[in-house]
Amino acid sequence: MLKLFFEKHPHAVLKAIACTFDDEHISAPDVVNQCVNDHLSGVDETVPDPFEEIIACVAEQGDSLMGENEQLVADLTPALSHVPWVVVNEEHDPEAEDSLMNELCGYFYPMDKPAACIPTPLQVAVYYETNNTAVGAFFKNQISGFTEYLDEFGQFYFIPYGTATTTGNLTKCSSDNQCTANAFHVWMIINFVSAKDLCFNLNINFFNYYY
């Protein structure tokens, strides 16, 4: 979901992700289907059925993408200990996890600093996992209502992997369906044209996830 649509339709993607964390949802594939239909259907005329496109990409490259996210998490300093885990300009920022908009506004609109101290656009990375109530609250309360303002702060990256572990070709997550849901999320961010080329031109084995 992230891989397929985020570059062209970031607001719609973030709305769809927040939807998967609604109280009655568990971020499983059938829930993603509903949320994709609600928020991504019709946003790209080249993708008549976004959910089916996501399924095809997850089946083709889900494990490969989770491996990439695993490496991003492994490279974090300090090491990720909870989710959501927010990194601003390559530094872990716990305050951003508690109040993202207030923290980012503090970078750009410091009342007690001269204009020369206002930073260049920020690099903000949100490391998270599906099926997690804290992450759900973060997306619903701090992302969903502010999607149209995020690009004013800089470049945002969303990395669904969280506290999963990978051994060889097998990824283990903390709850049922979480690995599959993580893979669904990551596929909503690739630009569709690039992702379509990747899905149909690369031959990557799809290994089963253990839950």
N, C-alpha and C positions, 0 to 999 in steps of 0.2 A: 504494500500500500504506500509506504513512504517512498520506496524506490521508484514506483511507477508514476506517481502524480505530484510529489511535493514540489519539484522545481517549477512546474507550470501552475499548480493550483494549491499553494501552501495553506490558504485559509480553509478550503474545503477539506483538505487532508486532516488538519488539526481538529476540525469539527468532527470528522468521522472517527478519529482516534478517541477524542473525548467521549463520543457516543458509546464506544465499546466499554467504557468504564461506568456507565450508568448503573445505579444500584441494582436493577433487575437483571443486569447483564453479567456475563462471566468472561467476556473477551474471547469466546470460543469462535470457531469458523462460522457457525450459523449466525452468531451475533454480528460478526464482521460483515456478513452478507447483508443483513438488515441495515447496518450503519453505512455501508458502502452505497447501497441503493438510495438511502435517504440523502446522502451528502455528496456523492461523486457521480451518480448517474446523470448524464447530460452535460457534464462540465467539459468533456473532451469529445468532439464529434468523431474522432478516429477510434474511440473505444466504445462500441455499442453496449458491451456488457463488462463493466469494470471488474466485477467480482470474478467472473470466469477468467479474465486476464490475470488477475492476482493468483488464482488457483494454479494456473498453468506455470506461472513464474516461480511460485513456491515449490511446486513439484520438481521443477528443473534445477533451481539454484538455491533452495531454502537452506540446505546444510552449508553450502559455500558461503552464503551471506552471514549465517550465524558464526561461522569460523572467523570471518573478518571482524565482526563485532566483538567476539571473544578476545581477539588480539587488542582491540581498542581498550577494552576493559582491563586486560592484563597490563597494559602500559601505563595505567593511571598511577600518579603519585600525588598524594598518598593513595593507598589501595582503596577501592570501593568497598564500603562497609554497610551501605544501606541504599535504598532507592526511594524517591528520585535522588540522583546525585548530579549536581549542577556544577559545571566548570565554566568559568568566565576568563577569557584570555589565558587559557592553559593553567589556571589556578582554581582549586576547589573553593567554592563559595557557599558555605552553609546558609548564610543569610538569604541568598537567592532561592534556596529551597523552601524557606519559610515565607518569604514575600518577594516573589520574583520581580514584579513591576516596581515596587519601592526600591529594591536594590539596584535595578538597572537605571531607574531615574536618578538615583544618587550618583551614578557615574557621569551622567550627561547634564544634570541640572543642579550642580552643587551651589547652594545659595551663598556659601562663604568662600568661594574660590573664583579667581579671574577666569575669563573666557578661554584663555590660553591653556588652562588646565583641563578643559573638557576633552575627553579622549577621542581618538579616532573610532570608527565603528567597531563594536565589540564582536568577539567570537564566543558564542554561547553554545555549550554542548549539554544536552540533557540525557543522562544515562538512566534507563528505566527498564521495567519488566511489566508484562501483562499480569492479570489476575492478582493485583496488589492494591489494597484499599488506599494506602498512602499515595501511591502513584495516581490512582483514580481521583483522589481529592485534589492533587496537584494539577492535573489536567483540567478538571472541571472548574476549579476555583481560580487558577492562576494562568491558564492558557486559553481555554475556550472563549472567554469573554474579551480577550485582548488580541486575538490573532491579527487584526488589521493594523495593530501598532508595532508588532514585533520587528518588521523590517526597518523601522526607524532606528532601532538600536544596533543593527548589524546583521551578521550571519548566524542563523540558528541551525544546530545539528541535533537530531533526535536518534538515539542509539538504543534500540530495544534489545536487551540481553540480560542486564541486571546480575543476579546472583547465580545464574546458571553455570554449570560446569561441563567441560567437553573433554572426553577421553577418546582419542583416536577419531573415529567418525561418528561417535555417539554423543549427543548433547542431553544432559539431564537437567530438568527444571524442578522448581519447588512445588508445583501443583499440576494437576491434570490439565492437559491441553495448552499449558503455558508456552512450551517450545513452539508448537504449531502457531499459536497466536502471535508470538514474537516474530516468527517468519512472515506472517501475514502483514504485520505492521511495517516491517522493514521494506516490504515490496511496494508500499504506497509512496515511497519517496523518490524512486528513480524516475527521471524524465521518461515519458512513455515511449518516444521514438527510440531512445537508446536502449531502454529495457526490452522493447519488442525485438530489436536486433539481437540482444544478448540471449533472450529466451529461446529464440528459434535458430540461432546460428552456433550456439555453444552446446556441447554435449557433456553435461556435468551430472554425475550420479546422484541420485536422491536417496540418502540413507534414512532409515527409520529413526525417529526420536524416541527416547525412553522418558517416561514421565515419572 
